[in-house]
Amino acid sequence: MKIVTILGARPQFIKAGPVSREIRKQHTEIIVHTGQHYDANMSDIFFEELNIPKPDYHLNVGSGSHGVQTANMLTSIEEIILKEEPDYVLVYGDTNSTLAGALAASKLHIPIVHIEAGLRSFNKKMPEEVNRILTDHVSEFLFCPTDTAVQNLEKENITKNVFNVGDVMYDAVMYNQDIADKSTLMSDLGLTEKEFYLITVHRAENTEDPERMNNILDAFSKVEGTKVWPIHPRTKNKLKSSGIDLDAIPGLKVIEPIGYLDMLSLEKNAKKILTDSGGVQKEAYFVKTPCVTLRDETEWVETLHQDANILVGADTNKILEAVQAPCHSDYPPIFGDGNTSEKIVKMISDK
């Protein structure tokens, strides 16, 4: 079997690690990197660290409006599909790369495998919500990470070839946890286990809204103690152009984007994580670190169990309350058994 895999953003590189290992045991995989994340620190390092084969095609689409970015990907992916003639096109998650891959494949009548299907925030102002809905509705195989995702698809009358297989990101964490323990970043930054907060902010709903961003930064300035922020290039540029000086926030260590293994080390050792990232919310749950989510909704409703993850939006007071809330230790195994990738490849192979 030949499978064309479309990748474009950090979380997709992480998910692809365990799945690609399983695919290549018996099938041919062609990896297309759209270049949606084009900074070397946000892209290349993940292929190296996670032992993912180098992409066969690199589209270098870079930044741009959603329409321009998706259109450029769509044109190039269509050409690749026509050339490679795959049995399946495999896409992950909900990025513009995901949608472009799904649209190109569906127009050419190539079956689509969607990993991480069925997620819904029920907020169509999010571009990711539109991407994931459209991708689900044209996919042949829909591999869901949770029962909630299966139920979401059923409500949209999508029931054929829908499977709850668990979460491939959990596979990745289980596989890489011991390697991440060898990271030296904690000592390099002078950090002590469970005595610092980890921050990530990158979603447009926050970075493009001055009021929300100012509220979030106000909260950061009031959180006592050491805070580490591996800053996304887009966020860094946006704050710089707005004249915001992050150096004025007490205890804040702003660092460049880091690799997956270093990030896993920080997530595991942080006191709490403050983030607007879907992937980081899950990783926090996997490594049993309390999470404060800087959004008004989450696709990962399961992580809200007993306040393992607390939704606070961009409300300064709610952020501070969540940071000060007691930590808990109950993290039931709701994302599979760490063998999701194997299940996915077996199901595709058996068809």
Beta strands, then each sheet from edge to edge (+ up, - down):
strand 1: 2-7
strand 2: 28-33
strand 3: 57-58
strand 4: 88-92
strand 5: 112-115
strand 6: 141-144
strand 7: 162-164
strand 8: 196-200
strand 9: 226-230
strand 10: 252-255
strand 11: 272-275
strand 12: 291-293
strand 13: 309-311
sheet 1: 3+ 2+ 1+ 4+ 5+ 6+ 7+
sheet 2: 10+ 9+ 8+ 11+ 12+ 13+
end
